[in-house]
Amino acid sequence: MARLFLKHVVKYWGLPKFIISDRDLHFTGKFWMELFKLMGSELHFSTSFHPQTDGQTERVNALLELYLRHFVSANQKDWAKLLDIAQFSYNLQRSEATNKSPFELATGQQLLTPHTLTIGYTGRSPAAFKFAKGWHEQADIARSYLDKAAKKMKKWADKKRRHTEYKVGDMVLVKLLPQQFKSLRPVHKGLVRRYEGPFPILGKVGKVSYRVELPPRLKIHPVFHVSYLKPYHEDKDDPSRGRRGVPLATEYLVKWKGLPKSEANWEPADALWQFQEQIEWFRAKGAMRMSAA
């Protein structure tokens, strides 16, 4: 693992200032902890089995999954051979946040593409032209599906998310999963608090995440997606007292992949925005059961 890290990361990009890990065993062992300490890098841990940490990596992963699903279905037979083209096309895509592509951020310039091949060919190797022309066509397909995936992700986000805005200094409660609380204190699962805090907001990260000032005992990455933050109100100012007609919130009992059923927990619907297809399948299955009954 250490050699792979050196070969595929350090060799090209140098040592990272810090790495965000979801407490994978590869990074929580003594070897890795000491190795990163010696190299001067820090390990920041997110909540175990958390569907969203700071929201940034998770959104990219969800987009890539949707993108590859479309691309694979269009090229079922030889899709594995086309992954390089899919990666090349993704690295040419400019981000809305930076207005630059991954290639530009890494090299300082946008790379050349095979689009000059639209002109006629009179060379000596038709096979070379056929290969390059095929690359051109597949790159166009990849870009079109990447655009489609990005638009679908934006549509989901606009439809499902209406986020609370926080200012620096606002006090919030942080939602952690039961697995995280087990490492903090020995407590029966039924007595685990749903939120920890209050903690002050230090600043906004991206569009939907915030950096929170956490105590040293919480050894996790301090950036949280807004869906895992809740405004804190002191008892005397608690606006929920005496309030009537509070709308009900939909929650789903989630059985996390790789964990036993005993670790399943309830999650609000708006926190599961990247699992819309699974939720739609679950609803359709429930509707079929009702109609059958």
Backbone as CSV, one residue per row, in Angstrom:
resi,resn,N_x,N_y,N_z,CA_x,CA_y,CA_z,C_x,C_y,C_z
1,MET,0.827,-1.198,0.000,0.000,0.000,0.000,0.870,1.261,0.000
2,ALA,1.916,1.262,0.831,2.797,2.424,0.899,3.517,2.640,-0.429
3,ARG,3.939,1.548,-1.065,4.615,1.669,-2.358,3.660,2.190,-3.434
4,LEU,2.407,1.734,-3.397,1.417,2.224,-4.356,1.157,3.710,-4.152
5,PHE,1.102,4.135,-2.895,0.904,5.550,-2.589,2.059,6.379,-3.144
6,LEU,3.285,5.888,-2.985,4.459,6.583,-3.511,4.437,6.615,-5.035
7,LYS,4.035,5.475,-5.653,4.067,5.353,-7.112,3.007,6.201,-7.794
8,HIS,1.783,6.222,-7.236,0.668,6.855,-7.935,0.317,8.250,-7.423
9,VAL,0.829,8.635,-6.270,0.490,9.951,-5.721,1.726,10.822,-5.557
10,VAL,2.635,10.400,-4.671,3.790,11.234,-4.329,4.663,11.501,-5.545
11,LYS,4.862,10.483,-6.389,5.744,10.631,-7.553,5.284,11.746,-8.486
12,TYR,3.964,11.914,-8.609,3.428,12.904,-9.544,3.121,14.245,-8.882
13,TRP,2.637,14.204,-7.639,2.090,15.425,-7.042,2.790,15.869,-5.767
14,GLY,3.731,15.064,-5.268,4.384,15.407,-4.015,3.551,14.967,-2.821
15,LEU,4.012,15.320,-1.635,3.317,14.915,-0.414,2.103,15.792,-0.162
16,PRO,0.977,15.204,0.213,-0.209,16.008,0.542,-0.060,16.639,1.919
17,LYS,-0.686,17.811,2.097,-0.674,18.456,3.408,-1.491,17.638,4.392
18,PHE,-2.649,17.131,3.934,-3.434,16.219,4.763,-4.274,15.328,3.865
19,ILE,-4.701,14.200,4.407,-5.551,13.241,3.701,-6.805,13.031,4.526
20,ILE,-7.970,13.094,3.867,-9.238,12.825,4.537,-9.586,11.364,4.305
21,SER,-9.720,10.609,5.359,-10.021,9.181,5.269,-11.284,8.875,6.053
22,ASP,-12.060,7.880,5.572,-13.269,7.468,6.290,-12.956,6.331,7.260
23,ARG,-11.766,6.416,7.875,-11.328,5.438,8.877,-11.112,4.049,8.284
24,ASP,-10.671,4.020,7.038,-10.300,2.750,6.439,-9.143,2.143,7.229
25,LEU,-9.141,0.824,7.361,-8.123,0.148,8.159,-6.711,0.404,7.642
26,HIS,-6.586,0.682,6.330,-5.267,0.947,5.770,-4.640,2.186,6.388
27,PHE,-5.473,3.147,6.794,-4.945,4.416,7.279,-4.985,4.552,8.797
28,THR,-5.726,3.685,9.474,-5.834,3.808,10.922,-4.785,2.984,11.660
29,GLY,-4.016,2.162,10.948,-2.983,1.356,11.585,-1.814,2.202,12.060
30,LYS,-1.030,1.654,12.994,0.103,2.391,13.561,1.132,2.749,12.501
31,PHE,1.337,1.833,11.513,2.331,2.091,10.472,2.017,3.373,9.721
32,TRP,0.750,3.498,9.259,0.377,4.680,8.485,0.396,5.940,9.343
33,MET,-0.066,5.827,10.576,-0.078,6.990,11.457,1.337,7.527,11.656
34,GLU,2.286,6.627,11.898,3.668,7.045,12.114,4.314,7.516,10.820
35,LEU,3.992,6.841,9.703,4.576,7.219,8.418,4.182,8.641,8.036
36,PHE,2.890,8.970,8.176,2.451,10.319,7.829,3.033,11.352,8.791
37,LYS,3.213,10.963,10.042,3.815,11.887,11.002,5.253,12.199,10.596
38,LEU,5.996,11.171,10.168,7.381,11.358,9.736,7.464,12.188,8.461
39,MET,6.480,12.054,7.572,6.487,12.792,6.310,5.967,14.213,6.465
40,GLY,5.349,14.518,7.604,4.826,15.863,7.808,3.420,16.052,7.306
41,SER,2.729,14.964,6.933,1.338,15.049,6.488,0.412,14.685,7.646
42,GLU,-0.824,15.180,7.576,-1.797,14.909,8.622,-2.902,14.008,8.091
43,LEU,-3.416,13.153,8.960,-4.562,12.309,8.632,-5.792,12.882,9.304
44,HIS,-6.796,13.259,8.503,-8.062,13.754,9.037,-9.121,12.698,8.779
45,PHE,-9.833,12.314,9.819,-10.824,11.245,9.683,-12.226,11.808,9.649
46,SER,-13.010,11.314,8.698,-14.435,11.637,8.656,-15.168,10.594,9.481
47,THR,-16.480,10.753,9.577,-17.272,9.799,10.341,-17.334,8.462,9.620
48,SER,-17.151,7.379,10.363,-17.201,6.050,9.756,-18.524,5.791,9.065
49,PHE,-18.464,5.198,7.866,-19.638,4.791,7.092,-20.583,5.966,6.846
50,HIS,-20.027,7.163,6.800,-20.821,8.377,6.616,-21.122,8.546,5.138
51,PRO,-22.375,8.731,4.716,-22.661,8.919,3.297,-22.170,10.250,2.777
52,GLN,-21.970,11.228,3.685,-21.441,12.529,3.293,-20.481,12.987,4.376
53,THR,-19.287,13.462,4.011,-18.388,14.056,4.992,-18.462,15.554,4.801
54,ASP,-17.611,16.118,3.960,-17.726,17.546,3.696,-18.590,17.804,2.467
55,GLY,-19.089,16.748,1.839,-19.995,16.907,0.710,-19.302,17.054,-0.623
56,GLN,-18.021,17.417,-0.638,-17.338,17.689,-1.896,-16.943,16.397,-2.604
57,THR,-16.196,15.540,-1.909,-15.789,14.272,-2.508,-16.992,13.423,-2.861
58,GLU,-18.010,13.443,-1.989,-19.192,12.617,-2.210,-19.947,13.041,-3.467
59,ARG,-20.027,14.357,-3.711,-20.717,14.829,-4.918,-19.960,14.407,-6.165
60,VAL,-18.626,14.500,-6.121,-17.817,14.082,-7.266,-17.983,12.588,-7.511
61,ASN,-17.955,11.792,-6.441,-18.122,10.344,-6.593,-19.489,9.994,-7.178
62,ALA,-20.531,10.685,-6.700,-21.875,10.426,-7.220,-21.962,10.795,-8.698
63,LEU,-21.336,11.919,-9.076,-21.335,12.339,-10.478,-20.598,11.323,-11.340
64,LEU,-19.427,10.867,-10.883,-18.652,9.898,-11.655,-19.397,8.578,-11.806
65,GLU,-20.081,8.162,-10.746,-20.848,6.914,-10.817,-21.955,7.025,-11.853
66,LEU,-22.665,8.151,-11.854,-23.738,8.354,-12.819,-23.176,8.455,-14.234
67,TYR,-22.069,9.164,-14.394,-21.405,9.335,-15.685,-20.978,7.988,-16.257
68,LEU,-20.303,7.175,-15.451,-19.826,5.882,-15.933,-20.975,4.927,-16.227
69,ARG,-22.067,5.039,-15.454,-23.222,4.177,-15.703,-23.793,4.453,-17.094
70,HIS,-23.923,5.733,-17.452,-24.408,6.089,-18.790,-23.415,5.630,-19.859
71,PHE,-22.136,5.857,-19.622,-21.111,5.557,-20.607,-21.005,4.053,-20.839
72,VAL,-21.091,3.283,-19.761,-21.010,1.826,-19.876,-22.203,1.275,-20.641
73,SER,-23.397,1.791,-20.353,-24.588,1.280,-21.021,-24.570,1.589,-22.512
74,ALA,-23.825,2.618,-22.910,-23.723,2.947,-24.331,-22.672,2.093,-25.035
75,ASN,-21.756,1.521,-24.274,-20.672,0.728,-24.855,-20.468,-0.545,-24.033
76,GLN,-21.498,-1.365,-23.954,-21.464,-2.504,-23.045,-20.338,-3.496,-23.357
77,LYS,-20.066,-3.730,-24.617,-19.157,-4.811,-24.978,-17.704,-4.500,-24.637
78,ASP,-17.244,-3.295,-24.951,-15.828,-2.988,-24.753,-15.628,-1.774,-23.857
79,TRP,-16.527,-1.607,-22.861,-16.476,-0.406,-22.031,-15.170,-0.294,-21.251
80,ALA,-14.570,-1.442,-20.852,-13.332,-1.388,-20.065,-12.206,-0.725,-20.857
81,LYS,-12.203,-0.945,-22.181,-11.169,-0.353,-23.022,-11.363,1.150,-23.185
82,LEU,-12.564,1.632,-22.881,-12.873,3.043,-23.098,-12.737,3.887,-21.833
83,LEU,-12.314,3.280,-20.733,-12.196,4.031,-19.482,-11.164,5.151,-19.587
84,ASP,-10.096,4.928,-20.368,-9.088,5.976,-20.533,-9.687,7.200,-21.216
85,ILE,-10.551,6.962,-22.220,-11.214,8.078,-22.903,-12.179,8.774,-21.954
86,ALA,-12.888,7.988,-21.144,-13.810,8.580,-20.172,-13.059,9.468,-19.184
87,GLN,-11.901,8.996,-18.720,-11.098,9.785,-17.787,-10.561,11.044,-18.465
88,PHE,-10.089,10.903,-19.709,-9.573,12.047,-20.459,-10.650,13.115,-20.624
89,SER,-11.860,12.700,-20.969,-12.960,13.645,-21.170,-13.349,14.325,-19.860
90,TYR,-13.359,13.566,-18.769,-13.695,14.165,-17.469,-12.663,15.217,-17.076
91,ASN,-11.385,14.934,-17.326,-10.323,15.865,-16.947,-10.287,17.112,-17.815
92,LEU,-11.045,17.113,-18.920,-11.168,18.311,-19.764,-12.339,19.191,-19.335
93,GLN,-13.228,18.651,-18.487,-14.455,19.354,-18.103,-14.139,20.459,-17.105
94,ARG,-14.605,21.678,-17.396,-14.352,22.809,-16.499,-15.343,22.811,-15.339
95,SER,-14.848,23.140,-14.164,-15.671,23.206,-12.958,-16.372,24.555,-12.872
96,GLU,-17.628,24.546,-12.374,-18.344,25.799,-12.181,-17.682,26.651,-11.107
97,ALA,-17.091,26.009,-10.102,-16.503,26.744,-8.985,-15.218,27.461,-9.386
98,THR,-14.353,26.809,-10.188,-13.045,27.384,-10.530,-12.960,27.865,-11.973
99,ASN,-13.923,27.437,-12.807,-13.899,27.717,-14.248,-12.639,27.146,-14.900
100,LYS,-12.078,26.134,-14.293,-10.903,25.467,-14.842,-11.119,23.955,-14.803
101,SER,-10.463,23.260,-15.718,-10.550,21.801,-15.753,-9.467,21.205,-14.857
102,PRO,-9.592,19.917,-14.488,-8.508,19.268,-13.742,-7.166,19.360,-14.462
103,PHE,-7.173,19.261,-15.805,-5.931,19.409,-16.558,-5.321,20.791,-16.342
104,GLU,-6.149,21.841,-16.391,-5.644,23.201,-16.216,-5.090,23.421,-14.819
105,LEU,-5.776,22.887,-13.814,-5.306,23.051,-12.442,-3.993,22.317,-12.208
106,ALA,-3.814,21.178,-12.900,-2.609,20.371,-12.690,-1.431,20.847,-13.530
107,THR,-1.696,21.310,-14.768,-0.600,21.652,-15.686,-0.538,23.125,-16.047
108,GLY,-1.603,23.875,-15.742,-1.605,25.291,-16.082,-2.159,25.593,-17.454
109,GLN,-2.544,24.582,-18.227,-3.105,24.813,-19.553,-4.062,23.689,-19.931
110,GLN,-5.001,24.021,-20.819,-5.936,23.016,-21.317,-5.256,22.199,-22.406
111,LEU,-5.369,20.885,-22.344,-4.667,20.029,-23.294,-5.347,20.022,-24.660
112,LEU,-4.565,19.650,-25.665,-5.105,19.524,-27.015,-5.991,18.289,-27.096
113,THR,-6.995,18.358,-27.974,-7.931,17.247,-28.157,-7.894,16.793,-29.611
114,PRO,-8.460,15.628,-29.902,-8.420,15.110,-31.280,-9.459,15.718,-32.213
115,HIS,-10.034,16.873,-31.881,-11.099,17.431,-32.708,-10.607,17.994,-34.044
116,THR,-9.298,18.127,-34.202,-8.779,18.571,-35.501,-8.965,17.509,-36.570
117,LEU,-9.395,16.316,-36.178,-9.539,15.210,-37.131,-10.794,15.301,-37.979
118,THR,-11.550,16.394,-37.839,-12.755,16.542,-38.646,-12.412,16.816,-40.108
119,ILE,-11.171,17.225,-40.383,-10.776,17.469,-41.770,-10.530,16.137,-42.474
120,GLY,-10.506,16.149,-43.792,-10.269,14.925,-44.546,-8.862,14.392,-44.344
121,TYR,-8.686,13.114,-44.609,-7.378,12.477,-44.400,-6.861,11.928,-45.719
122,THR,-5.592,12.261,-46.026,-4.974,11.768,-47.264,-3.623,11.119,-46.968
123,GLY,-3.417,10.687,-45.736,-2.134,10.115,-45.343,-1.956,8.684,-45.808
124,ARG,-0.896,8.051,-45.276,-0.514,6.718,-45.738,-1.038,5.584,-44.853
125,SER,-1.640,5.905,-43.715,-2.076,4.840,-42.798,-3.551,4.992,-42.449
126,PRO,-4.424,4.383,-43.227,-5.857,4.420,-42.911,-6.161,3.839,-41.527
127,ALA,-5.365,2.852,-41.087,-5.599,2.250,-39.767,-5.385,3.275,-38.662
128,ALA,-4.341,4.113,-38.812,-4.081,5.150,-37.812,-5.223,6.160,-37.795
129,PHE,-5.699,6.526,-38.986,-6.815,7.476,-39.062,-8.070,6.884,-38.429
130,LYS,-8.328,5.588,-38.688,-9.505,4.933,-38.123,-9.439,4.918,-36.594
131,PHE,-8.234,4.631,-36.045,-8.071,4.605,-34.593,-8.315,5.990,-33.994
132,ALA,-7.688,7.008,-34.606,-7.829,8.367,-34.086,-9.261,8.868,-34.230
133,LYS,-9.907,8.536,-35.351,-11.289,8.956,-35.567,-12.216,8.298,-34.538
134,GLY,-11.941,7.008,-34.234,-12.739,6.328,-33.216,-12.566,6.962,-31.849
135,TRP,-11.341,7.376,-31.547,-11.073,8.065,-30.275,-11.870,9.364,-30.214
136,HIS,-11.861,10.080,-31.320,-12.608,11.332,-31.416,-14.094,11.099,-31.142
137,GLU,-14.667,10.102,-31.781,-16.101,9.831,-31.627,-16.445,9.397,-30.202
138,GLN,-15.608,8.533,-29.624,-15.872,8.077,-28.262,-15.706,9.206,-27.250
139,ALA,-14.769,10.115,-27.507,-14.602,11.271,-26.622,-15.842,12.155,-26.657
140,ASP,-16.437,12.310,-27.844,-17.680,13.082,-27.956,-18.809,12.424,-27.169
141,ILE,-18.900,11.089,-27.271,-19.930,10.363,-26.519,-19.716,10.545,-25.018
142,ALA,-18.459,10.426,-24.592,-18.150,10.572,-23.166,-18.526,11.961,-22.668
143,ARG,-18.200,12.994,-23.442,-18.528,14.370,-23.021,-20.033,14.574,-22.938
144,SER,-20.771,14.012,-23.881,-22.221,14.188,-23.864,-22.838,13.527,-22.635
145,TYR,-22.344,12.343,-22.268,-22.869,11.670,-21.081,-22.414,12.348,-19.798
146,LEU,-21.227,12.943,-19.812,-20.774,13.694,-18.643,-21.656,14.916,-18.428
147,ASP,-21.997,15.611,-19.514,-22.917,16.753,-19.414,-24.281,16.303,-18.902
148,LYS,-24.756,15.166,-19.408,-26.057,14.643,-18.986,-26.048,14.309,-17.497
149,ALA,-24.960,13.678,-17.031,-24.858,13.323,-15.610,-24.810,14.566,-14.741
150,ALA,-24.048,15.587,-15.168,-23.941,16.819,-14.387,-25.292,17.526,-14.282
151,LYS,-26.048,17.570,-15.385,-27.363,18.213,-15.363,-28.336,17.449,-14.469
152,LYS,-28.251,16.111,-14.492,-29.139,15.308,-13.657,-28.819,15.509,-12.183
153,MET,-27.526,15.579,-11.847,-27.126,15.830,-10.462,-27.623,17.189,-9.998
154,LYS,-27.512,18.203,-10.858,-27.961,19.547,-10.496,-29.472,19.576,-10.297
155,LYS,-30.192,18.850,-11.153,-31.650,18.793,-11.035,-32.061,18.170,-9.710
156,TRP,-31.398,17.075,-9.330,-31.685,16.438,-8.041,-31.422,17.399,-6.891
157,ALA,-30.258,18.067,-6.958,-29.886,18.963,-5.860,-30.863,20.126,-5.745
158,ASP,-31.227,20.733,-6.876,-32.152,21.871,-6.854,-33.527,21.463,-6.359
159,LYS,-33.922,20.238,-6.668,-35.260,19.776,-6.298,-35.343,19.373,-4.831
160,LYS,-34.273,18.756,-4.332,-34.342,18.147,-3.005,-33.748,19.005,-1.895
161,ARG,-32.843,19.920,-2.227,-32.116,20.590,-1.166,-32.505,22.046,-1.027
162,ARG,-32.883,22.429,0.178,-33.074,23.826,0.554,-32.319,24.000,1.858
163,HIS,-31.089,24.503,1.781,-30.191,24.450,2.916,-30.334,25.646,3.852
164,THR,-30.108,25.382,5.126,-30.009,26.444,6.114,-28.660,27.125,5.957
165,GLU,-28.646,28.441,6.027,-27.405,29.195,5.936,-26.905,29.522,7.339
166,TYR,-25.598,29.380,7.556,-24.988,29.700,8.843,-23.937,30.785,8.662
167,LYS,-23.730,31.555,9.730,-22.692,32.580,9.742,-21.596,32.162,10.711
168,VAL,-20.414,32.766,10.545,-19.309,32.487,11.460,-19.734,32.840,12.882
169,GLY,-19.526,31.914,13.797,-19.909,32.137,15.183,-21.224,31.505,15.571
170,ASP,-22.054,31.139,14.589,-23.319,30.465,14.904,-23.036,29.137,15.602
171,MET,-23.867,28.807,16.574,-23.718,27.548,17.299,-24.591,26.475,16.649
172,VAL,-23.997,25.309,16.421,-24.722,24.226,15.758,-24.501,22.912,16.499
173,LEU,-25.420,21.986,16.262,-25.271,20.610,16.712,-24.831,19.771,15.518
174,VAL,-23.934,18.826,15.747,-23.381,17.994,14.680,-23.922,16.579,14.809
175,LYS,-24.465,16.060,13.705,-24.985,14.695,13.710,-23.861,13.716,13.395
176,LEU,-23.633,12.771,14.306,-22.661,11.713,14.104,-23.378,10.373,14.121
177,LEU,-22.773,9.378,13.485,-23.376,8.052,13.427,-23.032,7.240,14.670
178,PRO,-23.842,6.221,14.981,-23.577,5.399,16.170,-22.166,4.824,16.207
179,GLN,-21.616,4.479,15.036,-20.273,3.912,15.019,-19.253,4.891,15.585
180,GLN,-19.475,6.185,15.347,-18.550,7.190,15.845,-18.664,7.348,17.357
181,PHE,-19.878,7.308,17.876,-20.076,7.472,19.307,-19.459,6.316,20.095
182,LYS,-19.403,5.139,19.480,-18.809,3.997,20.173,-17.352,4.258,20.514
183,SER,-16.667,5.017,19.654,-15.262,5.313,19.911,-15.088,6.436,20.922
184,LEU,-16.173,7.162,21.227,-16.088,8.278,22.166,-16.350,7.833,23.591
185,ARG,-17.358,7.015,23.781,-17.729,6.596,25.134,-18.517,5.288,25.053
186,PRO,-18.366,4.409,26.050,-19.168,3.179,26.075,-20.608,3.504,26.445
187,VAL,-21.528,3.269,25.544,-22.921,3.605,25.797,-23.805,2.638,25.022
188,HIS,-24.931,2.308,25.594,-25.881,1.429,24.918,-26.410,2.125,23.673
189,LYS,-26.624,1.336,22.600,-27.065,1.913,21.328,-28.342,2.731,21.471
190,GLY,-29.266,2.261,22.316,-30.528,2.975,22.481,-30.392,4.301,23.183
191,LEU,-29.246,4.537,23.837,-29.036,5.782,24.574,-28.129,6.756,23.837
192,VAL,-27.703,6.400,22.635,-26.823,7.279,21.872,-27.568,8.536,21.446
193,ARG,-26.968,9.691,21.690,-27.583,10.947,21.269,-27.462,11.106,19.758
194,ARG,-28.455,11.715,19.165,-28.438,11.889,17.710,-27.513,13.020,17.298
195,TYR,-27.308,13.994,18.194,-26.463,15.143,17.865,-25.468,15.405,18.992
196,GLU,-24.301,15.922,18.628,-23.262,16.286,19.580,-23.013,17.786,19.461
197,GLY,-22.756,18.426,20.584,-22.494,19.856,20.532,-23.072,20.578,21.718
198,PRO,-23.225,21.906,21.644,-23.062,22.747,20.452,-21.607,23.141,20.187
199,PHE,-21.322,23.449,18.903,-20.008,23.898,18.480,-20.166,25.130,17.581
200,PRO,-19.188,26.040,17.579,-19.282,27.238,16.741,-18.865,26.977,15.294
201,ILE,-19.504,27.696,14.385,-19.140,27.660,12.962,-17.899,28.521,12.751
202,LEU,-16.885,27.965,12.068,-15.661,28.712,11.771,-15.683,29.331,10.384
203,GLY,-16.446,28.754,9.470,-16.492,29.297,8.120,-17.189,28.346,7.167
204,LYS,-17.484,28.849,5.975,-18.160,28.060,4.957,-17.138,27.449,4.013
205,VAL,-17.373,26.207,3.599,-16.499,25.499,2.665,-17.333,25.103,1.459
206,GLY,-17.048,25.689,0.318,-17.874,25.418,-0.857,-19.255,26.024,-0.692
207,LYS,-20.244,25.392,-1.333,-21.604,25.926,-1.312,-22.472,25.329,-0.214
208,VAL,-22.179,24.104,0.226,-23.103,23.418,1.139,-22.400,22.757,2.316
209,SER,-21.200,23.204,2.665,-20.472,22.601,3.778,-19.904,23.685,4.680
210,TYR,-19.678,23.325,5.936,-19.169,24.280,6.921,-18.070,23.639,7.759
211,ARG,-17.091,24.480,8.133,-16.039,24.052,9.049,-16.475,24.381,10.467
212,VAL,-16.410,23.388,11.343,-16.893,23.520,12.717,-15.722,23.364,13.682
213,GLU,-15.713,24.164,14.738,-14.666,24.054,15.760,-15.016,22.901,16.701
214,LEU,-14.295,21.799,16.562,-14.565,20.597,17.348,-13.566,20.468,18.495
215,PRO,-13.962,19.851,19.591,-13.029,19.607,20.692,-12.036,18.515,20.308
216,PRO,-10.878,18.464,20.970,-9.850,17.464,20.632,-10.333,16.022,20.735
217,ARG,-11.313,15.753,21.598,-11.771,14.371,21.769,-12.460,13.837,20.515
218,LEU,-12.989,14.723,19.669,-13.607,14.298,18.412,-12.548,14.308,17.323
219,LYS,-11.902,13.206,17.134,-10.795,13.127,16.175,-11.338,12.814,14.784
220,ILE,-12.087,13.754,14.233,-12.674,13.590,12.906,-12.458,14.862,12.112
221,HIS,-12.632,14.758,10.805,-12.493,15.920,9.928,-13.558,16.952,10.288
222,PRO,-13.187,18.224,10.495,-14.126,19.218,11.025,-15.039,19.878,10.003
223,VAL,-15.077,19.386,8.764,-15.949,19.968,7.739,-17.137,19.038,7.526
224,PHE,-18.361,19.613,7.627,-19.576,18.809,7.545,-20.522,19.358,6.489
225,HIS,-21.176,18.448,5.793,-22.259,18.825,4.894,-23.381,19.425,5.724
226,VAL,-24.080,20.422,5.167,-25.090,21.154,5.932,-26.211,20.255,6.441
227,SER,-26.471,19.146,5.759,-27.542,18.252,6.197,-27.209,17.560,7.513
228,TYR,-25.951,17.630,7.943,-25.559,17.026,9.212,-25.298,18.074,10.288
229,LEU,-25.823,19.272,10.067,-25.755,20.340,11.058,-27.165,20.772,11.424
230,LYS,-27.343,21.198,12.669,-28.647,21.620,13.158,-28.461,22.859,14.022
231,PRO,-29.251,23.920,13.803,-29.105,25.129,14.627,-29.307,24.801,16.104
232,TYR,-28.468,25.412,16.947,-28.586,25.186,18.389,-29.354,26.337,19.021
233,HIS,-30.333,26.017,19.864,-31.101,27.014,20.598,-31.023,26.681,22.084
234,GLU,-30.696,27.667,22.889,-30.724,27.449,24.332,-32.160,27.196,24.767
235,ASP,-32.313,26.505,25.881,-33.646,26.121,26.343,-34.588,27.308,26.459
236,LYS,-34.087,28.426,26.995,-34.964,29.572,27.220,-35.409,30.220,25.914
237,ASP,-34.623,29.999,24.865,-34.962,30.602,23.575,-35.400,29.569,22.556
238,ASP,-35.679,28.364,23.010,-36.025,27.281,22.083,-37.336,27.605,21.371
239,PRO,-37.293,27.905,20.064,-38.502,28.301,19.339,-39.488,27.163,19.127
240,SER,-39.063,25.926,19.410,-39.965,24.797,19.163,-41.008,24.640,20.261
241,ARG,-40.808,25.293,21.410,-41.762,25.150,22.502,-43.060,25.872,22.183
242,GLY,-44.147,25.154,22.346,-45.449,25.763,22.112,-45.813,25.885,20.655
243,ARG,-44.926,25.447,19.764,-45.212,25.577,18.336,-46.112,24.437,17.881
244,ARG,-47.076,24.760,17.055,-47.984,23.748,16.524,-47.893,23.721,15.002
245,GLY,-48.309,22.611,14.463,-48.346,22.509,13.004,-46.976,22.370,12.370
246,VAL,-45.980,21.843,13.100,-44.658,21.638,12.525,-44.739,20.515,11.485
247,PRO,-44.307,20.760,10.247,-44.433,19.738,9.205,-43.594,18.503,9.528
248,LEU,-44.126,17.345,9.161,-43.416,16.100,9.392,-42.255,15.959,8.410
249,ALA,-41.183,15.346,8.862,-40.016,15.116,8.011,-39.918,13.627,7.703
250,THR,-39.643,13.312,6.447,-39.514,11.914,6.034,-38.135,11.384,6.388
251,GLU,-38.088,10.207,6.992,-36.832,9.537,7.300,-36.884,8.104,6.778
252,TYR,-35.707,7.562,6.486,-35.603,6.184,6.011,-34.672,5.400,6.931
253,LEU,-35.056,4.166,7.213,-34.189,3.282,7.979,-33.172,2.689,7.009
254,VAL,-31.898,3.036,7.187,-30.850,2.680,6.234,-29.998,1.540,6.789
255,LYS,-29.891,0.487,5.995,-28.985,-0.609,6.316,-27.728,-0.388,5.479
256,TRP,-26.609,-0.002,6.123,-25.391,0.358,5.415,-24.680,-0.880,4.886
257,LYS,-24.183,-0.774,3.679,-23.468,-1.872,3.043,-22.229,-2.239,3.861
258,GLY,-22.066,-3.528,4.137,-20.917,-3.995,4.891,-21.122,-4.032,6.388
259,LEU,-22.284,-3.542,6.872,-22.583,-3.541,8.299,-23.772,-4.449,8.582
260,PRO,-23.841,-5.027,9.779,-24.990,-5.870,10.123,-26.255,-5.043,10.292
261,LYS,-27.407,-5.710,10.276,-28.685,-5.016,10.417,-28.791,-4.276,11.743
262,SER,-28.082,-4.744,12.760,-28.141,-4.093,14.068,-27.573,-2.685,14.038
263,GLU,-26.779,-2.354,12.996,-26.188,-1.029,12.876,-27.013,-0.107,11.982
264,ALA,-28.168,-0.573,11.512,-29.032,0.285,10.682,-29.516,1.468,11.509
265,ASN,-29.664,2.632,10.865,-30.122,3.819,11.584,-30.996,4.682,10.681
266,TRP,-31.778,5.556,11.306,-32.700,6.424,10.576,-31.962,7.642,10.049
267,GLU,-32.221,7.982,8.781,-31.599,9.138,8.141,-32.680,10.003,7.501
268,PRO,-32.574,11.351,7.606,-33.544,12.223,6.938,-33.435,12.098,5.427
269,ALA,-34.558,12.260,4.743,-34.586,12.073,3.287,-33.637,13.020,2.572
270,ASP,-33.533,14.283,3.055,-32.683,15.240,2.345,-31.201,14.937,2.523
271,ALA,-30.834,14.058,3.464,-29.437,13.672,3.637,-29.044,12.526,2.716
272,LEU,-30.025,11.960,2.017,-29.769,10.816,1.140,-29.925,11.202,-0.321
273,TRP,-29.568,12.451,-0.638,-29.827,12.960,-1.990,-29.084,12.185,-3.071
274,GLN,-27.912,11.590,-2.734,-27.161,10.872,-3.762,-27.647,9.452,-3.980
275,PHE,-28.669,9.041,-3.201,-29.222,7.701,-3.342,-30.649,7.746,-3.898
276,GLN,-30.934,8.713,-4.784,-32.291,8.897,-5.285,-32.811,7.677,-6.033
277,GLU,-31.954,7.026,-6.799,-32.407,5.856,-7.565,-32.843,4.728,-6.626
278,GLN,-32.066,4.514,-5.545,-32.436,3.473,-4.582,-33.736,3.824,-3.870
279,ILE,-33.923,5.121,-3.558,-35.148,5.548,-2.883,-36.353,5.374,-3.800
280,GLU,-36.202,5.745,-5.080,-37.304,5.577,-6.032,-37.654,4.097,-6.197
281,TRP,-36.623,3.235,-6.228,-36.874,1.788,-6.313,-37.620,1.311,-5.076
282,PHE,-37.219,1.797,-3.900,-37.865,1.401,-2.643,-39.326,1.835,-2.636
283,ARG,-39.603,3.059,-3.098,-40.985,3.549,-3.140,-41.827,2.741,-4.120
284,ALA,-41.240,2.448,-5.287,-41.976,1.669,-6.287,-42.288,0.270,-5.765
285,LYS,-41.349,-0.318,-5.044,-41.560,-1.648,-4.472,-42.675,-1.606,-3.434
286,GLY,-42.701,-0.514,-2.619,-43.756,-0.366,-1.621,-45.116,-0.182,-2.256
287,ALA,-45.161,0.580,-3.378,-46.428,0.802,-4.076,-46.964,-0.501,-4.662
288,MET,-46.057,-1.347,-5.167,-46.475,-2.634,-5.729,-47.067,-3.535,-4.641
289,ARG,-46.466,-3.495,-3.454,-46.983,-4.307,-2.350,-48.378,-3.856,-1.948
290,MET,-48.583,-2.523,-1.918,-49.888,-1.990,-1.532,-50.954,-2.364,-2.553
291,SER,-50.600,-2.272,-3.858,-51.570,-2.607,-4.900,-51.896,-4.097,-4.880
292,ALA,-50.891,-4.920,-4.549,-51.118,-6.369,-4.481,-52.018,-6.724,-3.305
293,ALA,-51.881,-5.966,-2.206,-52.712,-6.220,-1.030,-54.153,-5.804,-1.279
